[in-house]
Amino acid sequence: MLEGAIAGLAGGGAYAALGLCLTLMFRLVRVVNFAQVAIGVIGVYTMAIASEHGWPYGAAALAGLLAATLVAAVLGWVMGKWFGEAGADQRSAISIAFLVGLLAVSYLVFGTDPRRMPGKFGGSLFTVDGITVTQAAAVCAVGSVVVAGAAWLVLTRTVLGLRLRALSERPTTAELHAIPSRRLGVGMWAVTGLLAAAVLLVVAPQQTSDQTSLALMVIPAGAAALVGGFTSLGRTVAGGLGLGALQGALAHVTELQQYRDTVPFLAILAILIWSQRREVWDAAR
């Protein structure tokens, strides 16, 4: 189980990093972006197609990252242009439409068959007492912590972070001070789209690589973001790594391995029930 938990850190790190994208989008752009992972899917499939046409891995990966960034920027522009005054619930509902649209476009452009995803992080990094730590697990786990730290530094120590926080907390006041809200919003979409594609470039070669399965990684990412309340970067990372480790451990228990994919759903359900405990208790009292 310990080896399975460590192996699960690859998925856990991916959940954590994608959860950070969701948290940042909610905090700064007022949207729960259900299309977050689908944007990354466009990137990894672009990389796969380029690789199949003989491109070296570095060039193919760069093309995939650029494609995801461009798609995310376009969606951010659409959101800011036509739904800039909408509330967070409306914008989040619109992101579901983006998710469905991106999957439809992905199947139309790339076909319905899963693609072979080339990767550079499939081997083992080191082995201690018979427990192997894979490169993907190390990259994802360490990368999620680095991303959280970098995001915290930007938000708390830079002028850009101050403007982003002002835009999210006092949008009217920020616009009166000539802060370019639409450009910053598009930039946030682009950066999180780039990050989502980078995460999938690491984990997609180790997972089922059809578009729907990859896009549904938004569910465990959402569970990780819920652990952090869509506000705390640190708790989001801890939640994502914990979910991945638990899934990996359950994969090594014969009686429970068939239920490991339900862990994110159970986590979401438990968090939602716990978050409503005060209202339920007050009503009962």
Residue frames relative to the residue before (quaternion, step in Angstrom):
aa qw qx qy qz dx dy dz
M 1.0000 0.0000 0.0000 0.0000 0.00 0.00 0.00
L 0.6307 0.5335 -0.3417 0.4482 3.56 1.04 -0.75
E 0.6498 0.5010 -0.3196 0.4739 3.57 0.98 -0.83
G 0.6429 0.5187 -0.3201 0.4639 3.57 1.04 -0.76
A 0.6400 0.5254 -0.3251 0.4568 3.57 1.01 -0.81
I 0.6607 0.4925 -0.3095 0.4745 3.57 0.98 -0.82
A 0.6368 0.5083 -0.3302 0.4765 3.57 1.03 -0.78
G 0.6467 0.5440 -0.3142 0.4326 3.58 1.09 -0.69
L 0.5108 0.6537 -0.4233 0.3640 3.57 1.25 -0.20
A 0.5382 0.5964 -0.4194 0.4228 3.60 1.18 -0.36
G 0.6977 0.4269 -0.2625 0.5120 3.56 0.87 -0.96
G 0.6394 0.5458 -0.3289 0.4302 3.58 1.01 -0.80
G 0.6456 0.5063 -0.3179 0.4753 3.55 1.00 -0.79
A 0.6293 0.5183 -0.3304 0.4755 3.57 1.07 -0.73
Y 0.6364 0.5123 -0.3320 0.4714 3.59 0.96 -0.85
A 0.6587 0.5222 -0.3107 0.4437 3.57 0.94 -0.91
A 0.6856 0.4806 -0.2926 0.4619 3.60 0.84 -0.96
L 0.6726 0.4696 -0.3004 0.4867 3.59 0.95 -0.83
G 0.6124 0.5372 -0.3403 0.4697 3.57 1.12 -0.65
L 0.6097 0.5369 -0.3454 0.4698 3.57 1.09 -0.67
C 0.6167 0.5335 -0.3439 0.4655 3.58 1.03 -0.76
L 0.6684 0.4958 -0.3035 0.4640 3.58 0.90 -0.92
T 0.6526 0.5220 -0.3118 0.4520 3.57 0.97 -0.87
L 0.6757 0.4889 -0.2965 0.4653 3.57 0.88 -0.92
M 0.6457 0.5151 -0.3266 0.4595 3.57 0.98 -0.79
F 0.6728 0.4849 -0.3069 0.4669 3.58 0.95 -0.82
R 0.6803 0.5012 -0.2963 0.4451 3.58 0.91 -0.89
L 0.8148 0.3267 -0.1282 0.4615 3.54 0.86 -0.99
V 0.7910 0.2795 -0.1394 0.5261 3.60 1.07 -0.62
R 0.4024 -0.7611 0.4349 0.2639 3.58 1.33 0.07
V 0.6277 0.4777 -0.3829 0.4808 3.58 0.80 1.04
V 0.2791 -0.6786 0.6453 0.2127 3.55 -1.13 0.72
N 0.1994 -0.8485 0.4837 0.0794 3.54 -0.07 1.32
F 0.1801 -0.8149 0.5456 0.0761 3.57 0.00 1.30
A 0.6422 0.5140 -0.3228 0.4681 3.61 1.23 -0.29
Q 0.3474 0.7892 -0.4665 0.1974 3.59 1.29 -0.02
V 0.7340 0.4082 -0.2439 0.4850 3.59 0.76 -1.01
A 0.5975 0.5661 -0.3675 0.4330 3.60 1.07 -0.64
I 0.5933 0.5423 -0.3625 0.4716 3.59 1.13 -0.58
G 0.6565 0.5027 -0.3055 0.4721 3.57 0.98 -0.82
V 0.5939 0.5722 -0.3608 0.4356 3.59 1.11 -0.68
I 0.6085 0.5380 -0.3509 0.4661 3.59 1.01 -0.77
G 0.6630 0.5210 -0.3032 0.4439 3.57 0.98 -0.83
V 0.7161 0.4437 -0.2833 0.4584 3.61 0.76 -0.96
Y 0.6489 0.4952 -0.3371 0.4691 3.60 1.04 -0.60
T 0.5857 0.5346 -0.3688 0.4849 3.58 1.13 -0.54
M 0.6385 0.5194 -0.3144 0.4729 3.57 1.00 -0.84
A 0.6628 0.5138 -0.3107 0.4474 3.60 0.92 -0.89
I 0.6546 0.5042 -0.3115 0.4694 3.59 0.95 -0.87
A 0.6559 0.5037 -0.3152 0.4655 3.58 0.93 -0.88
S 0.6472 0.5159 -0.3198 0.4612 3.59 1.00 -0.79
E 0.6424 0.5225 -0.3213 0.4595 3.58 1.01 -0.78
H 0.6905 0.4496 -0.2736 0.4962 3.58 1.17 -0.51
G 0.6763 -0.5575 0.2736 0.3961 3.54 1.20 0.45
W 0.4255 0.6936 -0.4836 0.3225 3.59 1.19 0.16
P 0.4926 -0.6179 0.5049 0.3474 3.61 -1.07 0.59
Y 0.6738 -0.5400 0.3142 0.3946 3.56 -1.14 0.65
G 0.6550 0.5339 -0.3283 0.4221 3.60 0.87 -0.88
A 0.6865 0.4694 -0.2860 0.4760 3.58 0.89 -0.92
A 0.6475 0.5175 -0.3197 0.4590 3.58 1.00 -0.81
A 0.6519 0.5068 -0.3132 0.4691 3.59 0.98 -0.84
L 0.6398 0.5190 -0.3241 0.4650 3.59 0.99 -0.80
A 0.6348 0.5198 -0.3294 0.4673 3.59 1.00 -0.79
G 0.6532 0.5134 -0.3126 0.4605 3.58 0.99 -0.82
L 0.6531 0.5106 -0.3125 0.4637 3.58 0.94 -0.84
L 0.6619 0.5010 -0.3042 0.4673 3.57 0.97 -0.85
A 0.6357 0.5299 -0.3311 0.4533 3.60 1.01 -0.81
A 0.6712 0.4878 -0.3027 0.4690 3.59 0.90 -0.90
T 0.6419 0.5253 -0.3256 0.4539 3.58 0.97 -0.81
L 0.6606 0.5087 -0.3034 0.4612 3.58 0.94 -0.88
V 0.6549 0.5060 -0.3139 0.4654 3.59 0.91 -0.92
A 0.6606 0.5057 -0.3085 0.4612 3.58 0.92 -0.90
A 0.6487 0.5184 -0.3206 0.4558 3.60 0.97 -0.83
V 0.6419 0.5149 -0.3253 0.4658 3.59 0.99 -0.79
L 0.6605 0.4930 -0.3116 0.4729 3.58 0.93 -0.86
G 0.6386 0.5235 -0.3234 0.4621 3.58 1.03 -0.75
W 0.6359 0.5168 -0.3223 0.4739 3.57 1.04 -0.76
V 0.6414 0.5128 -0.3227 0.4705 3.59 0.97 -0.85
M 0.6596 0.5097 -0.3141 0.4544 3.58 0.92 -0.90
G 0.7021 0.4652 -0.2739 0.4643 3.58 0.90 -0.89
K 0.6605 0.5362 -0.3067 0.4268 3.56 1.03 -0.80
W 0.8329 0.2378 -0.0875 0.4920 3.57 0.75 -1.06
F 0.7848 0.2747 -0.1495 0.5350 3.58 1.19 -0.39
G 0.2526 0.8176 -0.4863 0.1767 3.54 1.19 0.55
E 0.7319 0.4051 -0.2320 0.4964 3.59 1.09 -0.63
A 0.4825 0.6752 -0.4369 0.3469 3.59 1.26 -0.02
G 0.5319 -0.6253 0.4686 0.3262 3.55 -1.23 0.50
A 0.7092 -0.4636 0.3201 0.4239 3.55 -1.32 0.23
D 0.6518 0.5161 -0.3310 0.4465 3.61 0.98 -0.77
Q 0.6612 0.4944 -0.3091 0.4721 3.59 0.99 -0.79
R 0.6588 0.5023 -0.3114 0.4656 3.58 0.94 -0.85
S 0.6379 0.5184 -0.3268 0.4665 3.58 1.03 -0.72
A 0.6317 0.5168 -0.3308 0.4737 3.58 1.03 -0.75
I 0.6332 0.5244 -0.3276 0.4656 3.58 1.02 -0.77
S 0.6270 0.5385 -0.3486 0.4420 3.61 1.03 -0.70
I 0.5751 0.5545 -0.3872 0.4603 3.61 1.17 -0.46
A 0.6280 0.5127 -0.3292 0.4841 3.58 1.05 -0.75
F 0.6098 0.5331 -0.3472 0.4726 3.60 1.05 -0.72
L 0.6350 0.5421 -0.3269 0.4428 3.59 0.97 -0.90
V 0.6828 0.4736 -0.2907 0.4744 3.58 0.81 -0.98
G 0.6645 0.5130 -0.3070 0.4484 3.57 0.93 -0.86
L 0.6590 0.5069 -0.3109 0.4605 3.58 0.96 -0.84
L 0.6439 0.5062 -0.3291 0.4699 3.59 0.99 -0.76
A 0.6407 0.5188 -0.3270 0.4619 3.58 1.00 -0.80
V 0.6627 0.4906 -0.2979 0.4810 3.57 0.94 -0.88
S 0.6378 0.5380 -0.3298 0.4417 3.57 0.99 -0.83
Y 0.6768 0.4714 -0.2967 0.4814 3.59 0.91 -0.88
L 0.6458 0.5245 -0.3251 0.4496 3.59 1.04 -0.71
V 0.7346 0.4282 -0.2314 0.4727 3.58 0.90 -0.94
F 0.8072 0.3125 -0.1351 0.4822 3.58 0.82 -1.02
G 0.5266 -0.6299 0.4203 0.3864 3.59 1.23 -0.19
T 0.5646 -0.6344 0.4299 0.3065 3.55 -1.31 0.23
D 0.5933 0.5826 -0.3736 0.4111 3.60 1.19 -0.26
P 0.5159 -0.6255 0.4771 0.3390 3.61 -1.03 0.75
R 0.3268 -0.7457 0.5537 0.1744 3.56 -1.12 0.69
R 0.4701 -0.6214 0.5355 0.3257 3.53 -1.23 0.48
M 0.2124 -0.8052 0.5480 0.0792 3.53 -0.66 1.17
P 0.2802 -0.7514 0.5672 0.1876 3.61 -0.50 1.07
G 0.0031 -0.8163 0.5770 -0.0256 3.55 -1.04 0.71
K 0.3511 -0.7379 0.5460 0.1845 3.54 -1.29 0.41
F 0.7184 0.4430 -0.2411 0.4791 3.60 1.24 -0.04
G 0.3686 0.7727 -0.4524 0.2496 3.57 1.07 0.68
G 0.6449 0.5569 -0.3259 0.4096 3.60 1.15 -0.42
S 0.5972 -0.5468 0.4396 0.3887 3.53 -1.36 -0.01
L 0.4117 -0.7076 0.5251 0.2323 3.55 -1.14 0.70
F 0.7371 -0.2505 0.1710 0.6039 3.55 0.94 -0.95
T 0.2792 -0.7443 0.5874 0.1516 3.55 -1.33 0.34
V 0.0273 -0.7869 0.6160 -0.0234 3.54 -0.91 1.02
D 0.8415 -0.0681 0.0039 0.5359 3.59 -0.67 1.14
G 0.7297 -0.4476 0.2300 0.4629 3.55 0.97 0.88
I 0.6142 0.5243 -0.3501 0.4746 3.58 1.28 0.00
T 0.2223 -0.8097 0.5365 0.0842 3.55 -0.57 1.20
V 0.1852 -0.7478 0.6296 0.1008 3.53 -0.98 0.93
T 0.2815 -0.7880 0.5255 0.1540 3.58 -0.54 1.15
Q 0.6282 -0.5354 0.4080 0.3903 3.53 -1.25 0.41
A 0.6424 0.5327 -0.3299 0.4413 3.58 0.97 -0.85
A 0.6460 0.5200 -0.3230 0.4560 3.60 0.97 -0.85
A 0.6752 0.4955 -0.2976 0.4584 3.57 0.90 -0.92
V 0.6670 0.5061 -0.3078 0.4520 3.57 0.89 -0.94
C 0.6921 0.4810 -0.2902 0.4532 3.59 0.86 -0.94
A 0.6791 0.4927 -0.3020 0.4525 3.60 0.87 -0.94
V 0.6987 0.4456 -0.2716 0.4895 3.57 0.82 -0.99
G 0.6429 0.5452 -0.3245 0.4290 3.58 0.97 -0.83
S 0.6490 0.5138 -0.3316 0.4525 3.60 0.96 -0.80
V 0.6421 0.5069 -0.3253 0.4742 3.59 1.02 -0.75
V 0.6483 0.5154 -0.3151 0.4635 3.59 0.98 -0.86
V 0.6525 0.5096 -0.3201 0.4605 3.59 0.92 -0.87
A 0.6491 0.5103 -0.3213 0.4636 3.59 0.95 -0.85
G 0.6671 0.4999 -0.3027 0.4620 3.58 0.94 -0.86
A 0.6585 0.5052 -0.3075 0.4654 3.57 0.96 -0.86
A 0.6486 0.5098 -0.3214 0.4649 3.59 0.97 -0.83
W 0.6441 0.5187 -0.3242 0.4594 3.59 0.97 -0.82
L 0.6567 0.5078 -0.3152 0.4600 3.58 0.94 -0.84
V 0.6570 0.5071 -0.3196 0.4572 3.58 0.92 -0.88
L 0.7065 0.4808 -0.2753 0.4403 3.58 0.86 -0.95
T 0.7850 0.3559 -0.1756 0.4757 3.59 1.00 -0.73
R 0.7885 0.3466 -0.1616 0.4816 3.61 1.13 -0.46
T 0.7242 0.4088 -0.2516 0.4951 3.60 1.18 0.00
V 0.6158 -0.5359 0.4297 0.3858 3.55 -1.28 0.40
L 0.6140 0.5479 -0.3457 0.4509 3.58 1.03 -0.77
G 0.6625 0.5029 -0.3057 0.4635 3.57 0.94 -0.88
L 0.6252 0.5334 -0.3322 0.4629 3.57 1.04 -0.76
R 0.6638 0.4966 -0.3044 0.4691 3.57 0.95 -0.84
L 0.6476 0.5161 -0.3223 0.4587 3.58 0.98 -0.81
R 0.6730 0.4808 -0.3022 0.4739 3.58 0.94 -0.84
A 0.6287 0.5235 -0.3359 0.4668 3.57 1.04 -0.73
L 0.6518 0.5267 -0.3107 0.4487 3.54 1.00 -0.85
S 0.7031 0.4603 -0.2719 0.4689 3.59 0.99 -0.80
E 0.7449 0.4165 -0.2205 0.4723 3.59 1.00 -0.81
R 0.7956 0.0769 -0.0177 0.6006 3.60 1.04 -0.78
P 0.0880 -0.8608 0.4971 0.0648 3.61 0.57 1.11
T 0.6592 0.5084 -0.3261 0.4479 3.60 0.93 -0.80
T 0.6601 0.4966 -0.3007 0.4767 3.56 0.94 -0.91
A 0.6369 0.5352 -0.3292 0.4467 3.59 0.98 -0.83
E 0.6759 0.4828 -0.3021 0.4677 3.58 0.91 -0.85
L 0.6184 0.5357 -0.3459 0.4593 3.59 1.09 -0.62
H 0.6905 0.4239 -0.2658 0.5224 3.58 1.23 -0.50
A 0.5511 -0.6743 0.3572 0.3377 3.57 1.23 0.59
I 0.3318 0.7047 -0.5512 0.2990 3.61 1.01 0.74
P 0.3846 -0.7568 0.4768 0.2280 3.63 -0.63 1.08
S 0.2254 -0.8384 0.4824 0.1162 3.55 0.19 1.30
R 0.6852 0.4937 -0.3105 0.4363 3.58 0.86 -0.90
R 0.6619 0.4996 -0.3152 0.4615 3.58 0.93 -0.83
L 0.6539 0.5008 -0.3175 0.4699 3.59 0.98 -0.78
G 0.6350 0.5278 -0.3282 0.4588 3.57 1.04 -0.74
V 0.6526 0.4950 -0.3083 0.4837 3.58 0.94 -0.88
G 0.6360 0.5350 -0.3248 0.4513 3.57 1.01 -0.78
M 0.6441 0.5110 -0.3255 0.4670 3.59 0.99 -0.79
W 0.6337 0.5161 -0.3308 0.4719 3.57 0.96 -0.81
A 0.6720 0.5074 -0.3056 0.4445 3.58 0.89 -0.92
V 0.6739 0.4998 -0.3028 0.4520 3.60 0.87 -0.92
T 0.6927 0.4563 -0.2942 0.4747 3.60 0.87 -0.86
G 0.6030 0.5383 -0.3578 0.4675 3.60 1.13 -0.54
L 0.6284 0.5235 -0.3173 0.4800 3.57 1.05 -0.81
L 0.6720 0.4962 -0.3002 0.4605 3.57 0.90 -0.90
A 0.6355 0.5299 -0.3331 0.4520 3.61 0.97 -0.82
A 0.6589 0.4958 -0.3088 0.4739 3.58 0.95 -0.84
A 0.6397 0.5274 -0.3297 0.4516 3.60 0.98 -0.80
V 0.6352 0.5218 -0.3285 0.4651 3.58 1.01 -0.79
L 0.6970 0.4697 -0.2822 0.4626 3.58 0.84 -0.93
L 0.5728 0.5747 -0.3902 0.4352 3.61 1.10 -0.50
V 0.6796 0.4758 -0.2849 0.4803 3.58 1.12 -0.65
V 0.7995 0.3585 -0.1689 0.4514 3.59 0.76 -1.05
A 0.5628 0.6424 -0.3951 0.3383 3.63 1.07 -0.60
P 0.6543 0.5081 -0.3539 0.4342 3.68 0.89 -0.69
Q 0.7033 0.4411 -0.2669 0.4894 3.62 1.19 -0.41
Q 0.7267 0.3916 -0.2281 0.5162 3.62 1.25 -0.06
T 0.6746 -0.4251 0.3850 0.4647 3.53 -1.36 0.00
S 0.2310 -0.8537 0.4616 0.0690 3.53 -0.55 1.19
D 0.4092 0.6657 -0.5347 0.3217 3.62 1.01 0.60
Q 0.6749 -0.5606 0.3039 0.3713 3.53 -1.13 0.71
T 0.6790 0.5082 -0.3103 0.4295 3.58 0.86 -0.93
S 0.6578 0.5140 -0.3174 0.4498 3.58 0.90 -0.91
L 0.6646 0.4859 -0.3090 0.4762 3.58 0.96 -0.80
A 0.6649 0.5129 -0.3162 0.4414 3.60 0.89 -0.91
L 0.6582 0.5211 -0.3122 0.4447 3.61 1.09 -0.67
M 0.4398 0.6596 -0.4801 0.3755 3.59 1.22 0.16
V 0.4868 0.6506 -0.4372 0.3855 3.58 1.28 -0.12
I 0.5907 0.5842 -0.3773 0.4092 3.62 1.14 -0.47
P 0.7096 0.3914 -0.2896 0.5093 3.66 0.72 -0.83
A 0.5884 0.5483 -0.3766 0.4598 3.59 1.12 -0.53
G 0.6441 0.5098 -0.3134 0.4765 3.57 1.04 -0.77
A 0.6176 0.5328 -0.3433 0.4656 3.58 1.08 -0.71
A 0.6434 0.5116 -0.3197 0.4713 3.59 1.00 -0.81
A 0.6568 0.5008 -0.3110 0.4702 3.58 0.98 -0.83
L 0.6258 0.5358 -0.3333 0.4584 3.58 1.08 -0.68
V 0.5890 0.5584 -0.3700 0.4521 3.58 1.07 -0.69
G 0.7294 0.3938 -0.2210 0.5138 3.56 1.05 -0.76
G 0.4698 -0.7006 0.4296 0.3223 3.57 1.26 0.13
F 0.5088 -0.6509 0.3992 0.3976 3.59 1.25 0.40
T 0.6587 0.4698 -0.3257 0.4893 3.59 1.17 0.57
S 0.7578 0.3874 -0.1994 0.4857 3.60 0.89 -0.94
L 0.3574 -0.7420 0.5293 0.2038 3.57 -0.67 1.11
G 0.6595 0.5296 -0.3113 0.4333 3.58 0.94 -0.86
R 0.6893 0.4615 -0.2894 0.4777 3.59 0.87 -0.90
T 0.5938 0.5581 -0.3663 0.4491 3.58 1.12 -0.57
V 0.6485 0.4989 -0.3123 0.4827 3.58 0.96 -0.85
A 0.6590 0.5034 -0.3111 0.4642 3.60 0.89 -0.90
G 0.6558 0.5178 -0.3127 0.4518 3.58 0.97 -0.83
G 0.6698 0.5009 -0.3031 0.4567 3.58 0.91 -0.87
L 0.6708 0.4830 -0.2992 0.4767 3.58 0.89 -0.92
G 0.6486 0.5239 -0.3215 0.4489 3.59 0.99 -0.79
L 0.6450 0.5131 -0.3199 0.4673 3.58 0.97 -0.82
G 0.6708 0.4974 -0.3036 0.4587 3.58 0.90 -0.89
A 0.6587 0.5039 -0.3131 0.4628 3.58 0.95 -0.87
L 0.6558 0.5064 -0.3175 0.4612 3.59 0.97 -0.81
Q 0.6429 0.5072 -0.3261 0.4723 3.59 0.94 -0.77
G 0.6582 0.5106 -0.3080 0.4596 3.57 0.97 -0.85
A 0.6504 0.5107 -0.3155 0.4654 3.59 1.00 -0.79
L 0.6659 0.5054 -0.3058 0.4557 3.59 0.95 -0.86
A 0.5855 0.5913 -0.3696 0.4135 3.59 1.13 -0.57
H 0.7074 0.4343 -0.2555 0.4957 3.60 1.22 -0.44
V 0.6113 0.4822 -0.3632 0.5117 3.58 1.27 0.29
T 0.4289 -0.7552 0.4287 0.2488 3.56 -0.31 1.27
E 0.6972 0.4902 -0.2816 0.4407 3.58 0.90 -0.90
L 0.7795 0.3642 -0.1656 0.4820 3.59 1.12 -0.59
Q 0.4980 0.7083 -0.4237 0.2661 3.59 1.17 -0.40
Q 0.6316 0.5422 -0.3477 0.4315 3.61 1.10 -0.55
Y 0.6941 0.4637 -0.2736 0.4778 3.58 1.26 -0.32
R 0.4372 0.7406 -0.4485 0.2432 3.60 1.20 -0.09
D 0.6392 0.5311 -0.3417 0.4389 3.61 1.09 -0.54
T 0.6140 0.5469 -0.3574 0.4429 3.59 1.25 -0.21
V 0.4355 0.7300 -0.4476 0.2778 3.60 1.24 -0.23
P 0.6761 0.4786 -0.3316 0.4515 3.68 0.77 -0.83
F 0.6464 0.5152 -0.3293 0.4563 3.61 0.99 -0.80
L 0.6594 0.4954 -0.3097 0.4731 3.58 0.95 -0.87
A 0.6308 0.5287 -0.3352 0.4585 3.59 1.04 -0.74
I 0.6482 0.5076 -0.3197 0.4690 3.60 0.94 -0.87
L 0.6560 0.5137 -0.3119 0.4567 3.58 0.92 -0.93
A 0.6741 0.5019 -0.3007 0.4508 3.58 0.87 -0.95
I 0.6654 0.5018 -0.3087 0.4584 3.59 0.94 -0.86
L 0.6576 0.5068 -0.3178 0.4580 3.59 0.95 -0.83
I 0.6467 0.5010 -0.3210 0.4772 3.59 0.99 -0.80
W 0.6625 0.5071 -0.3071 0.4578 3.58 0.92 -0.89
S 0.6620 0.5202 -0.3155 0.4377 3.58 0.98 -0.81
Q 0.7061 0.4374 -0.2553 0.4949 3.60 1.21 -0.47
R 0.3748 0.7696 -0.4661 0.2236 3.59 1.26 -0.02
R 0.6605 0.5263 -0.3220 0.4279 3.61 0.93 -0.85
E 0.6605 0.4986 -0.3102 0.4679 3.57 0.95 -0.88
V 0.6573 0.5039 -0.3136 0.4645 3.58 0.95 -0.87
W 0.6610 0.5039 -0.3084 0.4626 3.59 0.93 -0.86
D 0.6503 0.5117 -0.3218 0.4601 3.58 0.97 -0.84
A 0.6526 0.5090 -0.3183 0.4623 3.58 0.96 -0.83
A 0.6644 0.4977 -0.3077 0.4649 3.58 0.95 -0.86
R 0.6659 0.5035 -0.3060 0.4577 3.57 0.98 -0.80
